[in-house]
Amino acid sequence: MQHNAETMTGVIVPSIHSIQYLRALAASAVVCFHVSEQFDGPFSVGAAGVDVFFVISGFIMWVTTASRPADPVGFIGRRITRIVPLYWIVTFMTAAAMLIKPQFFYDQLLSPLSLGRSLFFLPLLQDGALHPVVLQGWTLSYEMMFYLVFALTLFLGERWRLGVLVGSLTIIVALHFVLPEGYARSFTSPIVLEFAAGVILARLWLQDVRLSFGLALTLLGGGFLLLAVIPLVDADMPRVLRWGIPAMLIVAGAVFAERARPFRPVALFSFLGEASYSIYLWHALVAVAVTGITLRLGVLPALQPALIVVLSLVFSAMLYLVVEKPLIRALHPSRPKGIKRGKETPLTQAADT
């Protein structure tokens, strides 16, 4: 049977173990992508882990706030205390490493301006893309923008909230096609629609929509199949279509398959899901250190990519236990245990319920 958990409001909500599994998978895929990129490998599809994260983020933010008293200020406060402390730690550590070993960071830029703007999710543009000190931190700029829009819709009644939220995200994307190249346009990427997709899935899930187990698995498998096939058909397809649609199918298939046939979670996968924010933030810095060690030890080049992936995952997960988990306990002492409906995203660990 599917386990239930009680939120701080006393509402009994079901756990969604598949969300944690997908977070673990998405974080691992991004690690593989970056290591593959480092060695000019073929695993570019691993970057789609970010798109899965975005869909999950929309899903969980809607589920955690539905049918509960609106608290926009509290919502933003929880998001900030959940995301910012670890991000700042990793950013300062990365900046220190760049100063000590700049040759390990290629064309990455470090200046007081780039550091300051990175800390506040307004990184400098480089080649038309957001370019924070922690390179993968560009996704958090979109997350924070989504949280801001989401918080504003919490001032509305539930009757209007979904339409206004999805409409606002659609308008933001529409601006992408009329704004000139520049900083404002960089925040209007169509990837923002992946948050909206997650919100819509959450609305359907909360309305107790049910799919047969076979149909849900078809959606899940279809999503993975599209990830593999679309680049072969049209490698230049816009990201929101190339990876966003498969990500939506994967999340939908996973949560509705679990609803149709609940399962007992595997501890390792659940742990990696809990550690996914740390894995996502730390892995690039850890991979630099591991690469240096493998080169010093003379590890065979053919073995280096797999070894770097495994050790990056292991050490980043350890940093979750050593750094992030104590931060969570200190900043959210009343946070319930377990993986609840009230948990968070891909990139930003579980939300406070």
C-alpha positions as a Markdown table, in Angstrom:
| # | Residue | x | y | z |
|---|---|---|---|---|
| 1 | Met | 0.0 | 0.0 | 0.0 |
| 2 | Gln | 1.0 | 3.6 | -0.5 |
| 3 | His | 2.3 | 5.3 | 2.6 |
| 4 | Asn | 0.7 | 8.4 | 3.9 |
| 5 | Ala | 2.2 | 11.3 | 5.7 |
| 6 | Glu | 0.8 | 14.2 | 7.8 |
| 7 | Thr | 1.7 | 17.7 | 6.9 |
| 8 | Met | 2.1 | 20.5 | 9.5 |
| 9 | Thr | -1.4 | 21.5 | 8.7 |
| 10 | Gly | -2.7 | 18.1 | 9.7 |
| 11 | Val | -3.8 | 17.2 | 6.2 |
| 12 | Ile | -3.0 | 13.5 | 5.3 |
| 13 | Val | -1.3 | 13.3 | 1.9 |
| 14 | Pro | 0.1 | 10.4 | 0.0 |
| 15 | Ser | 3.8 | 10.0 | -0.7 |
| 16 | Ile | 4.9 | 10.1 | -4.3 |
| 17 | His | 8.0 | 7.9 | -4.4 |
| 18 | Ser | 8.3 | 8.1 | -8.2 |
| 19 | Ile | 9.0 | 11.9 | -7.9 |
| 20 | Gln | 12.1 | 11.1 | -5.8 |
| 21 | Tyr | 13.2 | 8.4 | -8.3 |
| 22 | Leu | 12.9 | 10.9 | -11.2 |
| 23 | Arg | 14.9 | 13.5 | -9.2 |
| 24 | Ala | 17.6 | 10.9 | -8.7 |
| 25 | Leu | 17.6 | 10.0 | -12.4 |
| 26 | Ala | 17.6 | 13.6 | -13.5 |
| 27 | Ala | 20.5 | 14.6 | -11.3 |
| 28 | Ser | 22.5 | 11.5 | -12.4 |
| 29 | Ala | 21.7 | 12.3 | -16.1 |
| 30 | Val | 23.1 | 15.8 | -15.7 |
| 31 | Val | 26.2 | 14.5 | -14.1 |
| 32 | Cys | 26.7 | 12.1 | -17.0 |
| 33 | Phe | 26.0 | 14.9 | -19.5 |
| 34 | His | 28.7 | 17.2 | -18.0 |
| 35 | Val | 31.3 | 14.4 | -17.8 |
| 36 | Ser | 30.4 | 13.3 | -21.3 |
| 37 | Glu | 30.8 | 16.9 | -22.5 |
| 38 | Gln | 34.2 | 17.1 | -20.8 |
| 39 | Phe | 35.4 | 14.1 | -22.8 |
| 40 | Asp | 33.6 | 15.0 | -26.0 |
| 41 | Gly | 31.2 | 12.1 | -25.5 |
| 42 | Pro | 27.8 | 11.5 | -27.1 |
| 43 | Phe | 25.5 | 11.8 | -24.0 |
| 44 | Ser | 24.0 | 15.2 | -24.8 |
| 45 | Val | 20.6 | 13.9 | -24.0 |
| 46 | Gly | 21.6 | 13.9 | -20.3 |
| 47 | Ala | 21.0 | 17.6 | -20.3 |
| 48 | Ala | 17.3 | 16.8 | -20.4 |
| 49 | Gly | 17.5 | 16.1 | -16.7 |
| 50 | Val | 17.0 | 19.8 | -16.3 |
| 51 | Asp | 13.7 | 19.7 | -18.2 |
| 52 | Val | 12.5 | 16.8 | -16.0 |
| 53 | Phe | 13.4 | 18.9 | -13.0 |
| 54 | Phe | 11.4 | 21.9 | -14.2 |
| 55 | Val | 8.3 | 19.8 | -14.9 |
| 56 | Ile | 8.6 | 18.3 | -11.4 |
| 57 | Ser | 9.1 | 21.7 | -9.9 |
| 58 | Gly | 5.8 | 22.9 | -11.4 |
| 59 | Phe | 4.0 | 19.7 | -10.2 |
| 60 | Ile | 5.2 | 19.9 | -6.7 |
| 61 | Met | 4.8 | 23.6 | -6.1 |
| 62 | Trp | 1.1 | 23.3 | -7.1 |
| 63 | Val | 0.5 | 20.2 | -5.0 |
| 64 | Thr | 2.1 | 21.7 | -1.9 |
| 65 | Thr | 0.0 | 24.8 | -2.0 |
| 66 | Ala | -3.4 | 23.5 | -3.2 |
| 67 | Ser | -6.3 | 23.6 | -0.8 |
| 68 | Arg | -4.3 | 25.4 | 1.9 |
| 69 | Pro | -4.3 | 28.9 | 3.2 |
| 70 | Ala | -2.5 | 31.3 | 0.8 |
| 71 | Asp | 0.8 | 32.5 | 2.2 |
| 72 | Pro | 2.8 | 34.2 | -0.5 |
| 73 | Val | 5.4 | 35.6 | 1.8 |
| 74 | Gly | 5.8 | 32.3 | 3.7 |
| 75 | Phe | 6.1 | 30.5 | 0.4 |
| 76 | Ile | 8.9 | 32.8 | -0.9 |
| 77 | Gly | 10.6 | 32.6 | 2.5 |
| 78 | Arg | 10.7 | 28.8 | 2.5 |
| 79 | Arg | 12.0 | 28.7 | -1.1 |
| 80 | Ile | 14.8 | 31.2 | -0.3 |
| 81 | Thr | 15.9 | 29.4 | 2.9 |
| 82 | Arg | 15.7 | 26.1 | 1.1 |
| 83 | Ile | 17.7 | 27.1 | -2.0 |
| 84 | Val | 19.9 | 30.0 | -1.3 |
| 85 | Pro | 22.2 | 28.8 | 1.6 |
| 86 | Leu | 23.6 | 25.8 | -0.2 |
| 87 | Tyr | 23.8 | 27.6 | -3.5 |
| 88 | Trp | 25.8 | 30.4 | -1.9 |
| 89 | Ile | 28.2 | 27.8 | -0.3 |
| 90 | Val | 28.8 | 26.1 | -3.6 |
| 91 | Thr | 29.2 | 29.4 | -5.4 |
| 92 | Phe | 31.9 | 30.7 | -2.9 |
| 93 | Met | 33.6 | 27.3 | -3.0 |
| 94 | Thr | 33.7 | 27.3 | -6.8 |
| 95 | Ala | 35.0 | 30.9 | -6.9 |
| 96 | Ala | 37.8 | 29.9 | -4.5 |
| 97 | Ala | 38.7 | 27.0 | -6.7 |
| 98 | Met | 38.7 | 29.2 | -9.8 |
| 99 | Leu | 41.2 | 31.5 | -8.0 |
| 100 | Ile | 43.4 | 28.6 | -6.9 |
| 101 | Lys | 43.3 | 26.5 | -10.1 |
| 102 | Pro | 42.0 | 28.7 | -12.9 |
| 103 | Gln | 43.3 | 26.3 | -15.5 |
| 104 | Phe | 40.7 | 23.8 | -14.5 |
| 105 | Phe | 37.8 | 26.1 | -15.4 |
| 106 | Tyr | 38.5 | 26.9 | -19.0 |
| 107 | Asp | 36.6 | 30.0 | -20.2 |
| 108 | Gln | 34.6 | 30.6 | -17.0 |
| 109 | Leu | 34.6 | 34.2 | -15.9 |
| 110 | Leu | 35.2 | 35.3 | -12.3 |
| 111 | Ser | 35.0 | 38.9 | -11.2 |
| 112 | Pro | 33.3 | 40.7 | -8.3 |
| 113 | Leu | 30.4 | 41.6 | -10.6 |
| 114 | Ser | 29.9 | 38.1 | -11.9 |
| 115 | Leu | 30.1 | 36.7 | -8.3 |
| 116 | Gly | 27.7 | 39.2 | -6.9 |
| 117 | Arg | 25.1 | 38.8 | -9.7 |
| 118 | Ser | 25.4 | 35.0 | -9.5 |
| 119 | Leu | 24.6 | 35.1 | -5.8 |
| 120 | Phe | 21.3 | 36.8 | -6.5 |
| 121 | Phe | 20.3 | 34.7 | -9.5 |
| 122 | Leu | 21.0 | 37.5 | -12.0 |
| 123 | Pro | 24.1 | 36.2 | -13.6 |
| 124 | Leu | 26.0 | 37.8 | -16.5 |
| 125 | Leu | 25.2 | 36.9 | -20.1 |
| 126 | Gln | 27.8 | 35.1 | -22.1 |
| 127 | Asp | 27.2 | 34.1 | -25.7 |
| 128 | Gly | 23.5 | 35.0 | -25.1 |
| 129 | Ala | 23.0 | 32.6 | -22.2 |
| 130 | Leu | 22.9 | 33.1 | -18.4 |
| 131 | His | 26.4 | 32.3 | -17.1 |
| 132 | Pro | 26.7 | 32.2 | -13.3 |
| 133 | Val | 29.9 | 31.2 | -11.4 |
| 134 | Val | 28.3 | 27.7 | -10.8 |
| 135 | Leu | 27.5 | 27.0 | -14.5 |
| 136 | Gln | 24.6 | 24.7 | -13.9 |
| 137 | Gly | 23.1 | 27.4 | -11.6 |
| 138 | Trp | 21.5 | 29.0 | -14.6 |
| 139 | Thr | 18.5 | 26.8 | -14.0 |
| 140 | Leu | 18.0 | 28.4 | -10.5 |
| 141 | Ser | 17.5 | 31.8 | -12.1 |
| 142 | Tyr | 14.4 | 30.3 | -13.9 |
| 143 | Glu | 13.3 | 28.5 | -10.8 |
| 144 | Met | 13.4 | 31.7 | -8.8 |
| 145 | Met | 11.5 | 33.6 | -11.5 |
| 146 | Phe | 8.9 | 30.8 | -11.4 |
| 147 | Tyr | 8.6 | 31.0 | -7.6 |
| 148 | Leu | 8.1 | 34.7 | -7.8 |
| 149 | Val | 5.3 | 34.4 | -10.4 |
| 150 | Phe | 3.8 | 31.5 | -8.4 |
| 151 | Ala | 3.9 | 33.5 | -5.1 |
| 152 | Leu | 2.0 | 36.4 | -6.8 |
| 153 | Thr | -0.8 | 34.0 | -7.9 |
| 154 | Leu | -1.2 | 32.9 | -4.3 |
| 155 | Phe | -2.9 | 36.2 | -3.6 |
| 156 | Leu | -5.7 | 35.0 | -5.9 |
| 157 | Gly | -8.5 | 32.6 | -5.1 |
| 158 | Glu | -8.0 | 29.0 | -6.1 |
| 159 | Arg | -10.7 | 29.4 | -8.8 |
| 160 | Trp | -8.4 | 31.8 | -10.7 |
| 161 | Arg | -5.0 | 30.7 | -9.7 |
| 162 | Leu | -4.4 | 28.0 | -12.3 |
| 163 | Gly | -5.5 | 30.1 | -15.3 |
| 164 | Val | -3.6 | 33.2 | -14.2 |
| 165 | Leu | -0.4 | 31.2 | -13.5 |
| 166 | Val | -0.4 | 29.3 | -16.7 |
| 167 | Gly | -1.4 | 32.4 | -18.6 |
| 168 | Ser | 1.4 | 34.5 | -17.0 |
| 169 | Leu | 4.0 | 31.9 | -17.9 |
| 170 | Thr | 2.6 | 31.8 | -21.5 |
| 171 | Ile | 2.8 | 35.6 | -21.7 |
| 172 | Ile | 6.4 | 35.5 | -20.5 |
| 173 | Val | 7.3 | 33.1 | -23.2 |
| 174 | Ala | 5.4 | 35.2 | -25.8 |
| 175 | Leu | 7.7 | 38.1 | -25.0 |
| 176 | His | 10.6 | 36.0 | -26.1 |
| 177 | Phe | 9.5 | 36.4 | -29.7 |
| 178 | Val | 9.2 | 40.2 | -29.6 |
| 179 | Leu | 11.9 | 41.4 | -27.2 |
| 180 | Pro | 15.3 | 42.2 | -28.7 |
| 181 | Glu | 18.4 | 40.2 | -27.9 |
| 182 | Gly | 19.5 | 41.0 | -24.4 |
| 183 | Tyr | 19.2 | 40.4 | -20.7 |
| 184 | Ala | 15.4 | 40.7 | -20.4 |
| 185 | Arg | 14.9 | 38.3 | -23.3 |
| 186 | Ser | 17.1 | 35.6 | -21.7 |
| 187 | Phe | 14.5 | 35.2 | -19.0 |
| 188 | Thr | 11.7 | 34.5 | -21.4 |
| 189 | Ser | 13.0 | 31.2 | -22.8 |
| 190 | Pro | 10.2 | 28.8 | -23.8 |
| 191 | Ile | 11.7 | 26.4 | -21.3 |
| 192 | Val | 9.5 | 28.3 | -18.8 |
| 193 | Leu | 6.5 | 26.4 | -20.2 |
| 194 | Glu | 7.8 | 23.2 | -18.6 |
| 195 | Phe | 6.8 | 24.7 | -15.2 |
| 196 | Ala | 3.3 | 25.2 | -16.6 |
| 197 | Ala | 3.2 | 21.6 | -17.8 |
| 198 | Gly | 4.1 | 20.4 | -14.3 |
| 199 | Val | 1.4 | 22.6 | -12.8 |
| 200 | Ile | -1.3 | 21.2 | -15.2 |
| 201 | Leu | -0.2 | 17.6 | -14.4 |
| 202 | Ala | -0.5 | 18.4 | -10.7 |
| 203 | Arg | -4.0 | 19.8 | -11.1 |
| 204 | Leu | -5.1 | 16.6 | -12.9 |
| 205 | Trp | -3.4 | 14.5 | -10.2 |
| 206 | Leu | -5.1 | 16.4 | -7.4 |
| 207 | Gln | -8.5 | 15.9 | -9.2 |
| 208 | Asp | -7.9 | 12.2 | -8.7 |
| 209 | Val | -7.5 | 11.5 | -12.4 |
| 210 | Arg | -6.5 | 7.9 | -12.9 |
| 211 | Leu | -4.9 | 6.2 | -15.8 |
| 212 | Ser | -4.5 | 2.4 | -16.3 |
| 213 | Phe | -1.1 | 1.1 | -15.3 |
| 214 | Gly | -0.5 | 0.1 | -18.9 |
| 215 | Leu | -1.3 | 3.5 | -20.3 |
| 216 | Ala | 0.8 | 5.3 | -17.7 |
| 217 | Leu | 3.8 | 3.0 | -18.5 |
| 218 | Thr | 3.2 | 3.8 | -22.2 |
| 219 | Leu | 3.5 | 7.5 | -21.4 |
| 220 | Leu | 6.6 | 6.9 | -19.4 |
| 221 | Gly | 8.2 | 4.7 | -22.0 |
| 222 | Gly | 7.1 | 7.0 | -24.8 |
| 223 | Gly | 8.9 | 9.9 | -23.1 |
| 224 | Phe | 12.2 | 8.1 | -22.9 |
| 225 | Leu | 11.8 | 6.9 | -26.5 |
| 226 | Leu | 11.2 | 10.5 | -27.7 |
| 227 | Leu | 14.4 | 11.6 | -25.9 |
| 228 | Ala | 16.3 | 9.1 | -27.9 |
| 229 | Val | 14.6 | 9.5 | -31.3 |
| 230 | Ile | 13.9 | 13.3 | -31.6 |
| 231 | Pro | 17.6 | 14.3 | -31.9 |
| 232 | Leu | 18.0 | 11.8 | -34.7 |
| 233 | Val | 15.0 | 13.3 | -36.5 |
| 234 | Asp | 15.6 | 17.0 | -35.9 |
| 235 | Ala | 18.6 | 17.9 | -33.8 |
| 236 | Asp | 17.7 | 21.6 | -34.1 |
| 237 | Met | 14.2 | 21.3 | -32.7 |
| 238 | Pro | 13.5 | 23.9 | -29.9 |
| 239 | Arg | 14.4 | 22.6 | -26.5 |
| 240 | Val | 10.9 | 22.9 | -25.1 |
| 241 | Leu | 9.7 | 20.4 | -27.8 |
| 242 | Arg | 12.8 | 18.3 | -28.0 |
| 243 | Trp | 13.2 | 17.6 | -24.3 |
| 244 | Gly | 10.2 | 19.4 | -22.6 |
| 245 | Ile | 7.5 | 17.2 | -24.1 |
| 246 | Pro | 9.3 | 14.0 | -23.3 |
| 247 | Ala | 10.0 | 15.3 | -19.8 |
| 248 | Met | 6.2 | 16.0 | -19.3 |
| 249 | Leu | 5.4 | 12.5 | -20.5 |
| 250 | Ile | 7.9 | 10.9 | -18.2 |
| 251 | Val | 6.7 | 12.8 | -15.1 |
| 252 | Ala | 3.0 | 12.1 | -16.0 |
| 253 | Gly | 3.7 | 8.4 | -16.7 |
| 254 | Ala | 5.6 | 8.0 | -13.4 |
| 255 | Val | 3.1 | 9.6 | -11.1 |
| 256 | Phe | 0.0 | 8.0 | -12.7 |
| 257 | Ala | 1.7 | 4.6 | -12.8 |
| 258 | Glu | 2.4 | 4.8 | -9.1 |
| 259 | Arg | -1.2 | 5.9 | -8.5 |
| 260 | Ala | -2.4 | 2.8 | -10.4 |
| 261 | Arg | 0.1 | 0.5 | -8.7 |
| 262 | Pro | 1.7 | 1.8 | -5.5 |
| 263 | Phe | 5.1 | 0.3 | -4.5 |
| 264 | Arg | 7.5 | 0.2 | -1.7 |
| 265 | Pro | 10.4 | 2.5 | -2.3 |
| 266 | Val | 14.0 | 1.3 | -2.6 |
| 267 | Ala | 16.1 | 3.1 | 0.0 |
| 268 | Leu | 19.0 | 3.9 | -2.4 |
| 269 | Phe | 16.9 | 5.6 | -5.0 |
| 270 | Ser | 14.9 | 7.5 | -2.4 |
| 271 | Phe | 18.2 | 8.7 | -0.9 |
| 272 | Leu | 19.6 | 9.8 | -4.2 |
| 273 | Gly | 16.3 | 11.7 | -4.8 |
| 274 | Glu | 16.7 | 13.5 | -1.5 |
| 275 | Ala | 20.3 | 14.3 | -2.3 |
| 276 | Ser | 19.5 | 15.4 | -5.9 |
| 277 | Tyr | 19.9 | 19.2 | -5.1 |
| 278 | Ser | 23.3 | 18.6 | -3.6 |
| 279 | Ile | 24.3 | 16.3 | -6.5 |
| 280 | Tyr | 23.2 | 18.9 | -9.0 |
| 281 | Leu | 25.0 | 21.8 | -7.3 |
| 282 | Trp | 28.2 | 20.1 | -6.2 |
| 283 | His | 28.9 | 17.7 | -9.0 |
| 284 | Ala | 30.8 | 20.0 | -11.4 |
| 285 | Leu | 33.2 | 21.2 | -8.7 |
| 286 | Val | 33.6 | 17.7 | -7.4 |
| 287 | Ala | 34.2 | 16.4 | -10.9 |
| 288 | Val | 37.0 | 18.9 | -11.3 |
| 289 | Ala | 38.7 | 17.6 | -8.2 |
| 290 | Val | 38.2 | 14.0 | -9.2 |
| 291 | Thr | 39.6 | 14.7 | -12.6 |
| 292 | Gly | 42.7 | 16.2 | -11.1 |
| 293 | Ile | 43.1 | 13.1 | -8.9 |
| 294 | Thr | 42.6 | 10.6 | -11.8 |
| 295 | Leu | 45.2 | 12.4 | -13.9 |
| 296 | Arg | 47.7 | 12.5 | -11.0 |
| 297 | Leu | 47.2 | 8.8 | -10.4 |
| 298 | Gly | 47.6 | 8.0 | -14.1 |
| 299 | Val | 44.2 | 6.3 | -14.5 |
| 300 | Leu | 43.7 | 5.0 | -18.0 |
| 301 | Pro | 41.9 | 7.5 | -20.2 |
| 302 | Ala | 39.3 | 4.9 | -21.2 |
| 303 | Leu | 38.3 | 4.4 | -17.5 |
| 304 | Gln | 38.3 | 8.1 | -16.5 |
| 305 | Pro | 34.7 | 9.1 | -17.6 |
| 306 | Ala | 32.9 | 6.3 | -15.8 |
| 307 | Leu | 35.1 | 6.7 | -12.7 |
| 308 | Ile | 34.5 | 10.5 | -12.6 |
| 309 | Val | 30.8 | 10.0 | -12.9 |
| 310 | Val | 30.6 | 7.4 | -10.1 |
| 311 | Leu | 32.9 | 9.3 | -7.7 |
| 312 | Ser | 31.1 | 12.6 | -8.5 |
| 313 | Leu | 27.8 | 11.1 | -7.5 |
| 314 | Val | 29.3 | 9.4 | -4.4 |
| 315 | Phe | 31.1 | 12.5 | -3.1 |
| 316 | Ser | 28.2 | 14.9 | -4.0 |
| 317 | Ala | 25.8 | 12.6 | -2.1 |
| 318 | Met | 28.2 | 12.6 | 0.9 |
| 319 | Leu | 28.1 | 16.4 | 0.8 |
| 320 | Tyr | 24.3 | 16.2 | 1.1 |
| 321 | Leu | 24.8 | 14.4 | 4.4 |
| 322 | Val | 27.6 | 16.7 | 5.6 |
| 323 | Val | 26.4 | 20.1 | 4.4 |
| 324 | Glu | 22.9 | 20.2 | 3.1 |
| 325 | Lys | 21.1 | 18.0 | 5.5 |
| 326 | Pro | 22.4 | 19.9 | 8.6 |
| 327 | Leu | 21.3 | 23.1 | 6.9 |
| 328 | Ile | 17.8 | 21.8 | 6.4 |
| 329 | Arg | 17.6 | 20.8 | 10.1 |
| 330 | Ala | 18.9 | 24.2 | 11.2 |
| 331 | Leu | 16.7 | 26.3 | 8.9 |
| 332 | His | 13.6 | 24.0 | 8.9 |
| 333 | Pro | 13.6 | 22.3 | 12.3 |
| 334 | Ser | 9.9 | 21.2 | 12.1 |
| 335 | Arg | 10.2 | 19.8 | 8.6 |
| 336 | Pro | 8.3 | 16.4 | 8.5 |
| 337 | Lys | 10.2 | 13.3 | 7.6 |
| 338 | Gly | 9.6 | 11.3 | 4.4 |
| 339 | Ile | 8.8 | 12.1 | 0.9 |
| 340 | Lys | 5.4 | 13.7 | 0.8 |
| 341 | Arg | 3.0 | 15.3 | -1.5 |
| 342 | Gly | 4.4 | 18.5 | 0.0 |
| 343 | Lys | 7.9 | 18.0 | -1.3 |
| 344 | Glu | 9.7 | 19.9 | -3.8 |
| 345 | Thr | 11.5 | 19.8 | -7.1 |
| 346 | Pro | 14.1 | 18.5 | -9.1 |
| 347 | Leu | 16.9 | 21.0 | -8.5 |
| 348 | Thr | 15.8 | 22.4 | -5.1 |
| 349 | Gln | 15.3 | 19.3 | -2.9 |
| 350 | Ala | 12.1 | 18.6 | -1.1 |
| 351 | Ala | 9.8 | 21.5 | -0.3 |
| 352 | Asp | 8.7 | 22.2 | 3.2 |
| 353 | Thr | 5.1 | 21.1 | 3.8 |
